[in-house]
Amino acid sequence: MNAIVTKESLPEPRPASERELLLRVDNVSLSFGGVKAITDISFDIRKGEVRAIIGPNGAGKTSMLNVINGFYHPQEGTITWRGEVRRKMRPYEAASQGIARTFQNVALFKGMTTLDNIMSGRSLKMSRNFFWQLLWRGPAEREEIEHRRKVEEIIDFLEIQAIRKTPVGRLPYGLQKRVELGRALAMEPELLLLDEPMAGMNLEEKEDMSRFILDVNSEFGTTIALIEHDMGVVMDLSDRVVVLDYGKKIADGTPEEVQANQAVIDAYLGVSH
């Protein structure tokens, strides 16, 4: 690829304001002891959009994702997922209800192959009990064959056929991030949370990952919320952007609106509070 794929190269989508509400964050606050990680934050995510969460280091971005997928439970506020208020939701409940995520630091089984790592993302989709899986006959065999077919489709989609049997610990960082994306996609999520999906990548790897993110959004219809520090990528990929600084929301709007917001400019320039 010679240039990062952008929203402008795809068919014109419906404005975010006209899309169905998928998730809403209402007045969420999170503290660790006396340290406030998030203070009274509210925003929403609409079905089918790419929603960016940005801000300087320490702004509370990853804490916000951890609240959404149930890893942290806020002291105040609520998360409403598909119309149902969730005060406390465990990560496995979030996963089973259609929320998947990747992590800031790659979290893969380094001794397992690419195929097996992505296959692990299908575990919640498997309905046969341990007895049938142990025998690997009849229904369990047919189920695993169907799940493997789905995993092979993801491998083809991400263009990683050549490394399907390679232990991921041997792969370069950029490919490990792609495998982690594949494992999340194997869960067939309705909402995909990406925590710095391009951290540590070179330009070519960022171009590839940008293309895959847009393809996941446009071809699969997956709603995406991402944290990313590369502002060029954020502005090219996102429908809407929410900006955090010192755990507080300072802006929310289209990429163009956020880019012109003086509070955002001050936060990134390090203007004193």
C-alpha positions as CSV (number, residue, x, y, z in Angstrom):
1,M,0.0,0.0,0.0
2,N,1.2,3.5,-0.8
3,A,-1.2,5.4,1.5
4,I,-3.3,4.9,4.5
5,V,-6.8,4.0,3.6
6,T,-9.3,6.6,4.8
7,K,-13.1,6.9,5.2
8,E,-13.2,9.0,2.1
9,S,-12.3,6.0,0.0
10,L,-15.4,4.1,1.1
11,P,-19.1,4.6,0.3
12,E,-20.7,7.5,2.2
13,P,-22.0,6.2,5.5
14,R,-25.0,7.4,7.5
15,P,-24.2,10.2,9.9
16,A,-23.4,8.9,13.4
17,S,-26.2,10.9,14.9
18,E,-28.7,9.0,12.8
19,R,-27.5,5.5,13.7
20,E,-28.9,3.2,16.4
21,L,-27.5,3.7,19.9
22,L,-25.4,0.7,20.9
23,L,-23.6,1.7,24.1
24,R,-23.9,4.7,26.4
25,V,-21.6,5.9,29.2
26,D,-23.4,8.0,31.7
27,N,-21.5,10.1,34.3
28,V,-18.9,7.4,35.0
29,S,-16.3,8.0,37.7
30,L,-13.5,5.6,38.6
31,S,-10.9,6.0,41.4
32,F,-8.1,3.9,42.8
33,G,-7.7,4.9,46.4
34,G,-7.4,8.6,46.3
35,V,-6.4,8.7,42.6
36,K,-9.2,9.7,40.2
37,A,-8.7,7.9,36.9
38,I,-12.0,9.0,35.3
39,T,-14.3,11.8,36.5
40,D,-18.0,12.2,35.4
41,I,-17.5,11.0,31.8
42,S,-20.5,10.6,29.4
43,F,-20.5,9.7,25.7
44,D,-22.1,7.2,23.4
45,I,-21.2,4.7,20.7
46,R,-23.5,4.3,17.7
47,K,-24.0,1.1,15.8
48,G,-21.6,0.8,12.8
49,E,-19.3,3.7,13.6
50,V,-15.6,4.0,14.3
51,R,-15.4,5.9,17.6
52,A,-12.0,7.1,18.7
53,I,-11.0,7.8,22.3
54,I,-8.0,10.0,22.4
55,G,-5.9,12.1,24.9
56,P,-2.4,12.6,26.2
57,N,-0.7,9.8,28.3
58,G,-2.5,9.3,31.6
59,A,-5.8,10.7,30.3
60,G,-7.8,7.7,31.4
61,K,-8.4,6.1,28.0
62,T,-7.5,2.5,28.8
63,S,-9.4,2.8,32.1
64,M,-12.4,3.8,30.1
65,L,-12.1,0.7,27.9
66,N,-11.7,-1.4,31.0
67,V,-14.9,-0.1,32.4
68,I,-16.8,-0.8,29.1
69,N,-15.7,-4.4,29.0
70,G,-16.2,-5.0,32.7
71,F,-12.6,-5.3,33.9
72,Y,-13.2,-2.3,36.2
73,H,-16.4,-1.4,38.0
74,P,-16.9,2.4,38.4
75,Q,-17.8,3.9,41.7
76,E,-20.4,6.2,40.0
77,G,-22.3,6.1,36.8
78,T,-23.6,3.4,34.5
79,I,-22.9,1.7,31.2
80,T,-26.0,1.0,29.0
81,W,-25.4,-1.8,26.5
82,R,-28.1,-2.5,23.9
83,G,-30.6,-0.7,26.0
84,E,-29.9,-2.6,29.2
85,V,-28.2,-0.7,32.1
86,R,-25.1,-2.5,33.4
87,R,-23.7,-1.3,36.8
88,K,-21.4,-4.3,37.1
89,M,-20.4,-6.6,34.2
90,R,-17.7,-9.2,34.3
91,P,-15.3,-9.5,31.2
92,Y,-16.7,-12.9,30.4
93,E,-20.2,-11.5,30.4
94,A,-19.2,-8.7,28.1
95,A,-17.5,-11.2,25.8
96,S,-20.6,-13.5,25.7
97,Q,-22.8,-10.5,24.9
98,G,-20.7,-9.3,21.9
99,I,-17.9,-7.1,23.2
100,A,-14.4,-8.1,22.3
101,R,-11.1,-6.3,22.7
102,T,-7.4,-6.2,22.0
103,F,-4.8,-4.9,24.4
104,Q,-2.2,-2.2,24.6
105,N,0.5,-4.9,25.1
106,V,0.0,-8.0,23.0
107,A,-1.8,-10.7,25.0
108,L,-1.3,-13.9,23.0
109,F,-0.3,-17.5,23.8
110,K,3.3,-17.2,22.5
111,G,3.9,-20.9,22.3
112,M,0.8,-21.6,20.3
113,T,0.4,-21.2,16.5
114,T,-1.4,-18.4,14.8
115,L,-4.2,-20.8,14.0
116,D,-4.6,-22.0,17.6
117,N,-4.5,-18.5,19.0
118,I,-7.3,-17.4,16.7
119,M,-9.2,-20.6,17.4
120,S,-9.1,-19.7,21.1
121,G,-11.4,-16.8,20.3
122,R,-14.1,-19.3,19.3
123,S,-14.3,-20.9,22.8
124,L,-17.5,-19.0,23.7
125,K,-19.1,-20.2,20.5
126,M,-18.6,-23.9,21.3
127,S,-21.6,-25.5,22.8
128,R,-20.5,-29.1,23.1
129,N,-19.5,-30.2,26.6
130,F,-16.2,-31.5,27.7
131,F,-17.2,-35.2,27.3
132,W,-18.0,-34.7,23.6
133,Q,-14.8,-32.7,23.1
134,L,-12.8,-35.4,24.7
135,L,-14.2,-38.0,22.4
136,W,-14.0,-35.7,19.4
137,R,-16.6,-37.6,17.6
138,G,-20.0,-36.9,16.2
139,P,-21.4,-33.4,17.2
140,A,-18.1,-32.3,18.7
141,E,-16.1,-33.1,15.6
142,R,-18.6,-31.3,13.3
143,E,-18.7,-28.3,15.6
144,E,-14.9,-28.0,15.6
145,I,-14.7,-28.4,11.8
146,E,-17.2,-25.5,11.5
147,H,-15.2,-23.3,13.9
148,R,-12.0,-24.1,12.1
149,R,-13.6,-23.0,8.8
150,K,-14.5,-19.7,10.4
151,V,-11.0,-19.2,11.6
152,E,-9.5,-20.0,8.2
153,E,-11.8,-17.3,6.8
154,I,-10.3,-14.8,9.2
155,I,-6.8,-15.9,8.4
156,D,-7.6,-15.3,4.7
157,F,-9.2,-11.9,5.5
158,L,-6.1,-10.7,7.4
159,E,-3.7,-12.1,4.8
160,I,-1.7,-14.2,7.2
161,Q,-1.9,-17.6,5.5
162,A,1.8,-18.0,5.5
163,I,2.1,-17.9,9.3
164,R,-1.0,-19.9,10.2
165,K,1.2,-22.7,11.7
166,T,3.9,-20.5,13.1
167,P,4.2,-20.1,16.9
168,V,3.3,-16.4,17.5
169,G,6.3,-15.9,19.8
170,R,8.4,-16.1,16.6
171,L,6.5,-13.4,14.7
172,P,7.5,-9.8,14.5
173,Y,5.4,-7.4,16.5
174,G,3.3,-6.1,13.7
175,L,2.1,-9.6,12.8
176,Q,1.4,-10.4,16.4
177,K,-0.9,-7.4,16.6
178,R,-2.7,-8.7,13.5
179,V,-3.1,-12.2,15.1
180,E,-4.5,-10.6,18.2
181,L,-7.0,-8.7,16.0
182,G,-7.9,-12.1,14.4
183,R,-8.6,-13.7,17.7
184,A,-10.9,-10.8,18.6
185,L,-12.7,-11.2,15.3
186,A,-13.2,-14.9,15.9
187,M,-15.6,-13.9,18.7
188,E,-17.8,-12.3,16.0
189,P,-18.2,-9.1,18.2
190,E,-20.8,-6.5,17.8
191,L,-18.5,-4.0,19.5
192,L,-14.7,-4.3,19.0
193,L,-12.5,-2.4,21.5
194,L,-9.0,-1.7,20.1
195,D,-6.4,-0.4,22.6
196,E,-3.6,1.3,20.6
197,P,-3.8,-1.2,17.7
198,M,-0.9,0.5,15.9
199,A,1.5,1.1,18.8
200,G,5.0,0.3,17.9
201,M,4.3,-0.2,14.2
202,N,6.2,1.3,11.3
203,L,4.4,3.2,8.5
204,E,3.7,0.1,6.3
205,E,2.3,-1.8,9.3
206,K,0.1,1.1,10.2
207,E,-1.2,1.3,6.6
208,D,-2.1,-2.4,6.7
209,M,-3.8,-2.2,10.1
210,S,-5.7,0.9,9.0
211,R,-7.0,-1.0,6.0
212,F,-8.1,-4.0,8.1
213,I,-9.9,-1.8,10.7
214,L,-11.9,-0.1,7.9
215,D,-12.6,-3.4,6.2
216,V,-13.8,-4.9,9.5
217,N,-16.1,-1.9,10.0
218,S,-17.4,-1.8,6.4
219,E,-17.6,-5.5,5.4
220,F,-18.5,-7.1,8.8
221,G,-20.6,-4.1,10.1
222,T,-18.6,-4.3,13.3
223,T,-18.8,-1.2,15.5
224,I,-15.3,-0.1,16.6
225,A,-14.0,1.9,19.5
226,L,-10.3,2.6,19.4
227,I,-7.6,4.3,21.4
228,E,-4.8,5.6,19.2
229,H,-2.0,8.2,19.6
230,D,-1.3,8.7,15.9
231,M,-3.5,11.7,15.2
232,G,-3.3,11.3,11.5
233,V,-4.7,7.8,11.8
234,V,-7.5,8.9,14.2
235,M,-8.6,11.7,11.9
236,D,-8.6,9.4,8.8
237,L,-10.4,6.5,10.3
238,S,-12.9,7.9,12.8
239,D,-16.5,9.0,12.5
240,R,-16.5,10.7,15.9
241,V,-13.8,11.4,18.5
242,V,-14.1,11.8,22.3
243,V,-11.1,13.5,24.0
244,L,-10.0,12.9,27.6
245,D,-7.5,14.8,29.6
246,Y,-6.6,14.1,33.3
247,G,-9.6,11.7,33.4
248,K,-12.1,14.3,32.2
249,K,-13.9,14.7,28.9
250,I,-12.8,18.0,27.2
251,A,-14.3,17.5,23.7
252,D,-16.6,15.2,21.7
253,G,-17.5,15.5,18.0
254,T,-16.3,14.9,14.5
255,P,-12.6,14.7,13.7
256,E,-12.7,18.2,12.2
257,E,-14.5,19.6,15.2
258,V,-12.2,18.0,17.7
259,Q,-9.1,19.0,15.7
260,A,-10.1,22.7,15.9
261,N,-11.1,22.6,19.6
262,Q,-8.8,24.9,21.6
263,A,-9.0,22.8,24.7
264,V,-7.8,19.8,22.7
265,I,-4.9,21.9,21.2
266,D,-3.9,23.0,24.7
267,A,-4.0,19.5,26.1
268,Y,-1.7,18.1,23.4
269,L,0.6,21.1,23.6
270,G,0.9,20.6,27.3
271,V,-0.6,24.0,28.4
272,S,-0.7,24.1,32.1
273,H,-4.1,23.5,33.9
